[in-house]
Amino acid sequence: MRNDARHTIHTVSQLAKLSGTSVRTLHHYDDIGLLKPATVGENGYRYYGRTELLRLQQILIHREFGVALSDIPALLDAEDPDRLTALREQRSRLEQEADRYRRLARTIDRTIAELEGRTTIMDKQLYEGFSPQKQAEYEAWLIEKYGEPARERIEMGREAMAAMSADQREDWRAESMALRDDFALAMGQGTAADDPALDPLLARHHAWVTKSWKTSPTAEAYAGLGRLYVENAEFKALYDAARPGLAEWMAEAMAGYGKRNLV
């Protein structure tokens, strides 16, 4: 079904492929009234036009910013009268985040150079690009999402980090990235998320979380952390940057590990 390049009509499967979402997600958006198709054929197939594609773009932008699905309809309604202004504001936010990530990348590069003995960096340069505001927003999101137990874990995590030496903190950060890369490698090799062969790697990850929390996560808490990797936009971006879909794959793997090995 085509008129011209600008006004192509897409089936739900075509739109899923085009946007990088899933058919299941688009069906869910339809069910909750977030994104209705332009038309539904007699065969029950959903068809989407340019208007729906633009609305989906806005939905996905808000999801990237970590906005809950339930809050997006009101935002879209508020943006409708002035879509260009909304897009410009979103672009500005993205530029600010891109700049912060560039500074974080430079901080990591400097730290690598120092650890390799190629240079020495000033103490304050160790923390360029880190955002106290982002940390505060992240902690508030955790508490809102998971209640008071999350506040307790945040405090325990702060205590754990404060008790570490500079070298220990660096080892902790290095292990977090090594784990991410090892999970990405396992996923890339075609290992199923529920394969018990992943248990040694997951045990390593569980031990890393234990060090972070100062307590050993139960099966429920460990699975909850996996869901957090998917539901929080920054965590999802961190893991999916190593391999698309990694956050979802890890969440499934962590839940399976908990059922097999944790009480």
Steps between C-alpha positions, in 0.01 A plus 500: 500500500687808378415848384843660491819486703364746757157346543581132517252293697661242725371178649569440867790266419651753259474776757655279767800432276525865393491639855695228679207416725311170506161404362398409852589850622299666222202277579533604865512869406181447300330316786571781748405774253850644477547436129198401293546392138371725223273221379429135570435283194219248464762235561575660840840633391605835646627770262701806601552827312724802538305644795537176694871477416560849640302417814702181548820703468383723785405200712844347451673830579312524828587137578868581439466773763356243742141629498244242615252383237211620713637856494565522126142565373470824699841613374406427140173689536686799647752492215248468217435872451872574471683190384801694372564662837479160671747349254743787546485462877557125470793557268651741752471238773666243280785739418556559871507125566729441201740762637492334842576158347785650299649639823454163669677333209792743534512429874518127433771551234710706743458239773606221263804705399598550865455133587721411204766739629476740207386810694385631837164668545379741767265365768207714385535368143400156624141620530444720195172419330333348805173673579382540862161601361480180298594296805229674703243444224600135475469444874161673508386278211610189688317598816183592311514174307597259778410681823691522827706181448668684211592789732664252738700343216611844378631583847671163526656554159633839606652344811657224292653748255621728780677206664697425180841641428561682171657184356206288615251741341694487176502118511124506569434722196732294282320180602162655416614571143673162469177328606299698249741407222501132601119492501499665157747239373289212632187644342687554172608136501133401499476385862137492614425723797363202696804276431654372829838523326482871587498425873874563561473841334179580685660390829777750430242770433302407812821530707563845347147609596554362852809717533301801376205443734690367803247218506434197282196552272221245529354346185223761502738792553740374232216461250380848597844640421475336158166671441660828604759454224210495252266757653754773574600678180860567605567143609337369182714730287814394688445129437347526153801705391707181539248295302144593392248318717757416769301656784195281427720193460678568829172552685379159384835340586505652850145387574587147388816494709305606807248221458775241455746611766362754749256462786 
